[in-house]
Amino acid sequence: QVRLVESGGGLVQAGGSLRLTCVASGHMITPYAMGWFRQAPGKIREFVAGINWSGSTTDYRSSVKGRFTISRDNAKNTVYLQMNSLKPEDTAVYFCVAGTRVPALGGTDDYWGQGTQVTVAS
C-alpha cells in the first residue's frame, strides 16, 4: 500500500510559479511510474504529467509543455511538479498518482493522493 500526500498548492497570480510536492509512505516509489493529474470544477480529471521509475522518461499534456516540469527523487520517496508561467486555466485540484506505467496512469488500481488546490488569479 502506497500513501501519497501532496503539498505546495496555493493562490498565485497569473505568470507566477508553484512547486508541488508529493511524498510517499508505506512503500518505496522506485518500482512505480508517478504522475500528476488535475481536476477543475465541473470538469473531468485530466492527465498533467508523468515520469517513469528511473526519471529517464517524462510525458506532459500539450497545454503544459514548456511550463511544467515533473521530477522525482527516489531516495526521498518524493515527486515534484514545478509549474511556471501559470495561467488561470491551470486552476484545479492537483493529484499525485502512482502506477505501473506512465501511459497507463490514472486507473482505479493506481494509488492516489487527496489533492492540493492550485488557484491562479488573472
N, C-alpha and C positions, 0 to 999 in steps of 0.2 A: 504494500500500500504506500503510495506516494502522496504526501500532503504538500500542497503548494500555497504559498502566501505572497500576494502581490503588495507592493507599496510604491510610493512615488508619484501617485496621481495628484491632481490639484487643479487650481484655476490659473490659467496663463493667458496673456494677451496674444493675439494673432502675430505670428512671426517669432514667437518665443520657443523655448525648449523645455522639455521634461525628460527625465530618465526614470523609466520604470524598472523595478527590481522584483524578481520572483525567486524566493528562497524555498528550497525543497527540504523536506524531512521525511524520515521513515524509510528511505531508500536512496541510494546514490543515483543521481540522474545520468550517470555515464552511459548506461545502455539505451537511453531514451532520446528520440528526437524531441525537441522542445519548440514551443511556438507561442505566439500571441494572437488572440482573436479579439474582436471588439463588437459591441452591440449598442447601437444608438436607440433612443426611444422610438418605439413603433416600427423598428426595422429588425431584420433577421441578423443573427450573429454572423460575422464575416471574418475570414482569414486575414491577418495582417502580415505576419512574418513567421518564418520557420527556420530552424537550424538543425543540422544533423548531429549525431552523437559527438563527433570529434570537432565540430565547428568548421569543417572544411567546406561545407555546402550550406548556402542560405537561399531563401526564396522570399519574395515580397509581393504583395498585391501591387498592381501597377500604380495606384494613386499615391503610394507612399515611397516608391523607389526614389533614391537620391535624397530622401529626407529622413528616413528611419533606418536605424542600424540595429540588428539583433546580434547579440554575442552571448557567450557562456563561459563560466569558469567552473569546470567540473570539480576542481579541488575544493571550491567553496559551495558546491551544490547550488549554484545561482545562475540565473539567466537574466539578461538585461535587454531593455529596448530603449535605445537613445532616439528621441524624437525631436527633430529640429524643424524650423520653419513651419510651425504648427498653424493649421487653418481651422476655422470654425467647424468645418465638416469633419474634422478629426474628433470632435466631441463624442464621447461614448464611454461605456464601461469597458475596460480592458481586462481580458482574462488570460492567464497563463495556462498552458496545457502541456502535458507530457504524453507522448505516444510512441508508436513503433517506427513510423517513417514519416518524413516531412509531407509527402504527397497525401498521406492518409490521416493527417492530423485533423482533429475535430470530431472524431467519432464518440459515440456514447461510452465506449470501453476505455477511452482515454481518461487521464486524471486531470481534473480542472481545479483551478483556484476559485476564490469567491469574487474576485474582480476588484479593480480600483478605478474610481471615477476620474476621467480627464475632461475638463471643460475649457474650451478655447473661446475667449471673448473676442468679438470683432471690434 
